[in-house]
Amino acid sequence: MFDVIVAGGGPTGMMLAGELRLHGVHVLVLEKSPEPHKHVRALGLHARSIEVMAQRGLLDRFLAHGQQHQTGGFFAAIYKPWPGRLDSAHAYTLAIPQPTTDRLLGERAAELGAEVRRGCEVVGLSQDEDGVTVELADGTRLRSRYLVGCDGGRSTVRKLLGVGFPGESAKREALLGEMEVTAEPETITAVVTEVRKTHKWFGLGPSGPGVYRVVVPAEGVTEDRSVQPTLEDFKRQLHVYAGTDFGVHSPRWLSRFGDATRLAERYRVGRVLLAGDAAHVHPPLGGQGLNLGIQDAFNLGWKLAAEVNGWAPDGLLDSYHAERHPVAADVLDNTRAQGALMSTDPDSQAMRRLVSELMDFEEVTRYLTEKLVGIGIRYDFGEGHQLLGRRLRDLELKQGRLYELTHGGRGLLLDQTGRLSVAGWADRVDHVVDVSEELDVPAVLLRPDGHVAWVGEDQQDLLEQLPTWFGAA
């Protein structure tokens, strides 16, 4: 019997598997696809996901395969200068194709001891008070204490649970693929710049020697959205919108996507949970999808491990839904807003011009950027210090950096007074006495995901707060 079965071996599933293995949880990842996906649906990591990798000691691996950028244009493709004074020591985006992200997270999970089985499709499940029975397409039955569905927007786990997935069906669709072109780069740049003045769902960008990533509206291609697009579909749509097909040929892969927007009503039903696209789908505006899933896994991993290992306080596992569901709802709202601002009708264009004017104020651009890159999130921990519920950035300490202390996925008391103690919780919480010129409070208690659970200097107050997140002494 496994402790946790993870259905889905994409970035959310592999991130979760790695987080669980940090705490000794026996994990099995089931992935329907027999081979890793080659489709480059996501193009990079935002600041909060970069912080997550730094918190677990993975950032150097990702930096070796990506390129750092500080460029505007994330919100509704309105280009403004990258804002200053973002609340992060990693205030940049990392351009890295999704297959590379998938591979690096998969390697990490395997290094930590996660078992991964490919070509295994979940077709049934049932649960009781002791665990979950998972049925595979080949008739195999597996047993685990918990199951997490990380199996994408068409999640089988979610459907088997009967969890509602309300929202809006796709109103717009686009073709997406990678292919070679014969047109000169200067010609491509000039044509794309002109077309994008009115059609923001259009683009060609280099993704390798002679290879371009092509996005073009799919209106009128087919009424059946399940039909795989062809190279001829791309050529025809490129002619419609650009007056040329740029000589596209030799496709690497072809697909389609839409602006469907849906959010699962519940992230947990008994011993079964949902994460990533299985819990929420939305347009790819702002590049938030993969990042949202990774951050779901980062929030869930330590909580589920605490439940498996027997020290979770009451309500800890339910706090996963309480914290992450509102975050996804906000992402759905901002992608809806971006979609409206990218429409071509006169009303939408008027709104776009107004929002563009407002974004000339750096405070507005900073607010929108922090929303898109995930560093503006504050979980509701009740009344208290302004740091409470926020993740703490990677502070420079006298003896190093903060995130170097969080690689093990444990809680952390950063104590600038030297007078505090976590006696009774030392198996779950590290106590570090150090100082930082960037931290103007005596001490902070961080959860394993880096969010501030307590601020102060009173030992008795700390002892009263520790059980909230770390269980009984």
Secondary structure, DSSP 4 states (H G I P E B T S, - for coil): -EEEEEE--SHHHHHHHHHHHHTT--EEEEESSSS--------EE-HHHHHHHHHTT-HHHHHTT-EEE----TTTT---PPPS--S-SS-SEEE--HHHHHHHHHHHHHHTT-EEEES--EEEEEE-SS-EEEEETTS-EEEEEEEEE---TT-HHHHHHT----EE--S-EEEEEEEE--S-HHHHHHHHHHHTTT-TT-EEEEEETTEEEEEEE-TTS-S-TTSPP-HHHHHHHHHHHHS--TT-EEEEEEEEEE--EEE-S-SEETTEEE-GGGTEE---TTS-HHHHHHHHHHHHHHHHHHHHHT-PPTTTTTHHHHHHHHHHHHHHHHHHHHHHHT--SHHHHHHHHHHHHHTTSHHHHHHHHHHHHTTT-B----SS-TTTTBBPP-PEETTEEGGGG-TT--EEEEESSS----TT-TTTEEEEE---TT--SSEEEE-TTSBEEEE-S-HHHHHHHHHHHH---
